[in-house]
Amino acid sequence: MRPAHHVCVAVRRGKSVENKTVGLRLENPNVNFARVAEGYQVRSFGPVTEPGDLGRVLEDAVRYLKDKGEPVLVDVVSQNR
């Protein structure tokens, strides 16, 4: 099995493989993509942090999209793995 891409890149660049994930994760602080979208005048929903809220938020976002015909962003916070 071939190593993950970021491992190959670290080796090719002569960097420590232990630091292979540096720059790959957007956290601490987490990015509020809903706020970023609003800065571009894109209607946003979220951030959604509770799985039970996702269905309602997606319905609201689809309703907005159908009514307005404008871009929409749904910011869903997921667990890093």
C-alpha positions in Angstrom: 0.0 0.0 0.0 1.3 3.4 -0.9 1.8 6.0 1.8 -0.7 8.9 2.1 -0.1 11.9 -0.1 1.0 14.2 2.8 3.6 11.6 3.9 5.1 11.5 0.4 5.2 15.3 0.2 6.9 15.5 3.6 9.6 13.0 2.5 10.1 14.7 -0.9 10.6 18.1 0.8 12.9 16.6 3.4 10.6 17.5 6.3 9.8 15.5 9.4 7.0 12.9 8.8 5.9 13.5 12.4 4.8 17.0 11.3 3.0 15.8 8.2 -0.4 17.2 9.3 0.9 20.7 10.0 -1.2 23.0 7.8 -3.8 20.4 7.0 -6.2 21.0 9.8 -8.2 24.2 10.3 -8.7 24.4 14.0 -7.7 26.3 17.1 -9.6 28.5 16.4 -12.2 26.7 14.2 -13.1 28.6 11.1 -16.6 30.0 11.1 -17.4 29.4 7.4 -20.8 30.9 7.8 -19.3 34.2 8.7 -16.8 34.0 5.9 -19.7 33.4 3.4 -21.5 36.4 4.8 -18.5 38.6 4.0 -19.1 37.6 0.3 -22.8 38.4 0.6 -23.6 34.7 0.5 -26.5 33.6 2.7 -25.2 31.2 5.3 -26.7 28.8 7.8 -24.8 27.5 10.8 -22.4 26.6 12.1 -24.3 23.4 12.9 -22.7 21.6 15.8 -25.5 19.2 16.8 -26.4 16.3 14.5 -30.1 16.7 15.4 -30.2 20.2 14.0 -28.8 19.3 10.6 -32.0 18.2 8.9 -33.8 21.4 9.8 -30.9 23.6 8.8 -30.6 21.8 5.4 -34.4 22.2 4.8 -34.1 26.0 5.6 -31.1 26.3 3.3 -32.8 24.4 0.4 -36.0 26.5 0.9 -33.9 29.7 0.7 -32.1 28.5 -2.4 -35.4 27.6 -4.2 -37.1 30.9 -3.1 -34.2 33.2 -3.9 -32.1 31.3 -6.5 -29.0 32.6 -4.8 -25.9 30.8 -3.5 -26.1 29.4 0.0 -23.6 27.8 2.4 -24.3 25.4 5.2 -21.5 25.3 7.8 -21.4 21.9 9.4 -18.9 21.3 12.2 -17.5 17.7 12.0 -15.2 15.7 14.2 -11.5 15.8 13.1 -10.1 12.3 12.4 
